[in-house]
Amino acid sequence: MEFLIDIGSFVVKAAIIVFAVVMIVGVMANAAQRQKKSKGELHLDMLSDDLRESAQSLKLEMLDKKERKKLAKSLKQAAKSNKQDERKRVYVIDFHGSMDAKEVDSLRREVNAVVSIAEPGDQVLVRLESGGGVVHGYGLGAAQLQRLRDADLDVIVSVDKIAASGGYMMAAVANHIQAAPFAIIGSIGVLAQLPNFHRWLQKHDIDYEQVTAGEYKRTLTLFGKNTDEGREKFKADIENIHEQFKAHIAKYRPELDIDKVATGEYWTAQQAHELGLVDSLITSDAWLLERIESHEIVQIRYQQKKPIGERIGRNVSSGLAQLRNFVGANRWS
């Protein structure tokens, strides 16, 4: 027993030394990585093949030996004939947007890939999930989806959870919007808010100086005293953006009563369908499964490469966790 404990103690000490060395190497690798522009790579996944194989495997498992052999033969013949026929293609893009819309950069690369290989008339399913965020980021995201339409592709946006505010700004560009029944849709409005510390600074006798050139260079401020004139200008700017947002929605969905839906409210997809914000109620999975036999479904995703240091650190942490479990198991054996 004592012998095992001594071995465990030695292994842990050795691991600590190795961990320290690897961490130093990781820090140096990270520093070198930062000097280079972070790159990623595009991946193409044949979703239709995976879905068909899974469905066929389940069917075969539920049959007896004789029936299984018969079905396997017919599936093999069907696969050969399908290869001879040219299937229509559906390209799948996933967009899960955050507040700062940083994911638009990956979307741009994925759109570039689709536009370069798709044929006019092909479908693009964008599985979109976002509660909105910065105006300029989501405006660029909408412009990227417009590029798909400009390439004569049929764009379908599918919302399984939420497409609100900037998320709906992007969704509106699609030829067709579909959503799961309880997905959140809408919030066609604009929000801006900021705290003001002027009274706190005044209470502590702290002066704040701000110098601007241009009457409206700064309307509201975090630390200075805000004026009614500044508030009015800030409000006017927000209203102006809202009018542009409404015009954008009306351009792509002219049948909407825009004043009724552009109040900043949000609805479930069932309600949104009645209002005309959504065209059909279906989940993205159900929509894809309906097409696995008639279409080639290709998912395109851009994956950012992890920094070397981060990868090393993750592997070391995993290794140490396994080592602790090993030592603990021997200690109590």
N, C-alpha and C positions, 0 to 999 in steps of 0.2 A: 504493500500500500504506500509506504513512504517513498519507495523507489519511483512509483508512478507520479506521485506529487512532485518529486524532484525533477522528473522529466518534464512535467507540465510547466513548472516554474521556469526551467531553462528555455523551453519552447516559447513561452510568453515573452521573456526578456529578449530573445533573439528576434521575435516578431516585432517588438517595439523598435529595435535598432533598424530592422529592414524597413519598417513603416516610415521612420524618420528620414532615411535615405531616399525612399521613393517620393516622399512629400517634397523634399528639396528638388529632386529631379522634375517633379510635376510642376512646381512653381516656376522653375526655369523654362520648362516647355510651354507653360501658359504665357509667360512673358514673350517668348519668341512667337507664339501663335498670334498674339495681339498685334504684332507688327505686320502681319499678313492679313489681307482681307479675308473674312470668314467665307468659306465656300460650302456649297452643298451639292446634292446630285439629284437628278430626276429619276423616278422609279415608275415603271409601267407594270401594273398587275392585271392579269387576265381574270377578272372577277367571274365572268360567265363560266369559264372552265372549272373554277373552284366550286361554284354553286351547283353546276350540273353534276360534277363528280360526287359532291356530298349527297345530293338528292338521289342519285343512282345507287350509291352505296347503301343508303337507308332502305331503298326499295328492295335491293337484293337481300339484305339481312332479314327481311320479313318473310321471305319465301322459303319453301323447302328446296332440297337439292336439285330436283328435276326442274322445277319452275325457275329456279335461279339460273340454271344453265341455259334455259331457253331465253330468258330475258336478257342475260349477258350477251348472247349471240345477236339478238335483235338490236341491242344498244350499240354493239360494235358495228353492225351494218349501217345503222343510222348515223353513227359518227363519221363513217367513210363518205356517205352521201352528203353530209353537211359540209365536209371539207371541200367538196366539189362545188357547192353552192356558195355564192358570195352573200354573206350575211350583212345586214345593216349594222352600223356601229353606234354604240352609246359610250361617250367618254364621261367619266365621273371625276368630279373635283370636290374636295372637302374644304370648306372655309369656316373655321371657328374663330370669330373675330373678338378681340379684346378692346378695351377702352381706347387705346392709342392706335389701333388698327395696324399694328406692326406686321400682321399676317398678310397684308396686301402685297408685300414684296414677294412672298412665296406664290401668291395667287398670280402675280404678273408673270412669273416664270412658267407656271402651269398653263396659263392662257397662251403664252408664246408657243409652248409645245403643242397644244391642241390645234392652234391655228396653222401650224406648220405641217401637220400630218392629216388633219381631218378633211373630208370631202364635203362640198356644199350639200346640205340636206341631212348630214349626220346630226345626231342629238348630243347635247351636253347636259348632263344632270349635275347641278351644283347643290350639294348638301350643305345648306347654309345655317349657321347658328350664331346669332349675335344679338345682344341687347343694345347695340349702338356705341357711339363714342365720338371722337373728334370729327368735325365736319369735313376737313380737307382729306383725312384718311379714308373715310367712307365714300366721299365723292370720287376719289381715285379708284376705289374698289368698284363702284358702279361703272366707271369709265372702262375698267378692264373687262367687265361682263358685256359692255356694249361692243367691244372689239369682237367678241364671239358672234354677236348678231351681224356685225358688219361683214363677217366672213361667211354669211349665209348659212349659219348653223342654227338649229332649233334649240333654244336655251330654255331648260326647265329648272326652276329653283324649287327645291324641296326643303320644307321646314319641319323638322321633327320636334323641336323644342321652342325656339324663339327667333323671331325676326322683327325687331322693334327699332324705331328711330333710324339710325344709320343702317341697321340690318335690313329694314324694309326699304330704305332708299336703294340698296343694292338689289333686293329681290324684285322691285318694281320693273327693273330693266328686262326681266325675262319675258319670253313669249308666253310662258305658262307658269303660274305659281300654284304649288300644291302644298298641303300641310297636314300633319297629324291633327285629329279633331281638337285636342286640348293644347295645341301649340299656342304661344302668345304672339299676336300679330298687331302691328300698328304703331302707336306712339309717334305720329307724324307731327312733331313739334321740335322746338329748340330750347335747350336749357344751358344757362351759364350762371355760375355762382362762385363767390369768393368771400373769404372772411376779411374783416377790417380790424386792424389792431391800433387804430389811431387813439382811441380813448385810453387804452392800456398804456401806450407810450406816453401820452400826456400826463397820466396819473403818476408815472415814474420819472417825470421831467426829462424825457428823451425826445430830442428834436429829430425830425425827419425832413430831409431836403430832397426835392425831386425837380430836375430841370428838363424841360422838353422844348422841342422846336416844332411848331405845328399845333394849331388850335385843339385838335382832337387826337394828338399823339397818344395820350393816356387819358381815358375818361374816368374809369374807376381804378382805385389803387388799394393795395393791401395795407399800407402804413400811413398814407396821408389822409387828410380830411376830404371825404367825398362830397361833391356838390350836387344840387338838384339838376343843374345843367348837365353835369357828367352822367348822372343816372338816366336822364332823358335820352342822351345821345347813345348810351350803351343799350338802352331798351330799343331805340330805333334801329341800331345795328342788328340786334337779335331778330326783330320783326322782319328786317330785310332778308336775312338768311331764311327765315320761315317762309316768306313769299317765294323764294327760289326753290325751297324744298317742295312746296305745294305745286309749283309749276313743273318740277321734275316728275312728280307722281302723275299729274294730269296729262303730261306728254305721253307717258307709256300706258296709262289706264284712263283714257278720256271718258269712259262711261261712268266713272265715279262721281258722286256728289262731293266734290273736294272739300267744300266748307263744312260738310257734315262729318267727314272722317279725319280732317286735319286739325283736330282740337287738342292733340297730345294724348288722347285716350288710347288704351289698348284693349284688345278683345281676344277671346279664344278663337281658334280658327273656324269653329262652327258659326260664330257670330260674324266673323270677318268674311266668311263665304257669302252670307246673306247680304252683307254690305257691298260686296264686289271686290274686296281686297285680295281674296283668294279664289282661284278657279275650281279647285277640286280638293276633296278630303281623302288623303291616302298617305301612308308612311313611305319613306324612301325605300325601305326593304321590300314592301309589298309591290311597289312599282317596278323594282328591278327583277323580282322573282317572276313577274308576269312576262318578262322579256328574255329570260335565260335561254329559251329554245329558239327564239327568232332573231336574236341580236348577239353580236360580240360586244361584251361589256368590258371596257378598259379603264382602269383607274389610273390617273396620273397624279403623282404627288412629288413635291419638291421637299427634300429632307435636308435640314441644316446639319452639317457635320459638327460633332461635339469637339471642343478643344481637347488636345492631347492630355493636358493636366487633369481635366475633368474626368476623362475616361480612366486614367491611371488611378485617380483618387477613388472612383467608384469601385474599381476592381480590387484595390487594396482593402477598402472597407468591407467588401463582400468576403474577401479572404480572411480577414481578422475575425469576422463574425463566425465563420465556419471553424476557425481555430479555437475560439472561446468555447464553442459548443463541444468540440472534440476534447478539450482539456477538462471541461466540466463533466463530461460523460465518464472519462477515465478516473477523475477524482472520486466519483461516487461509486465506482465499480468495485 
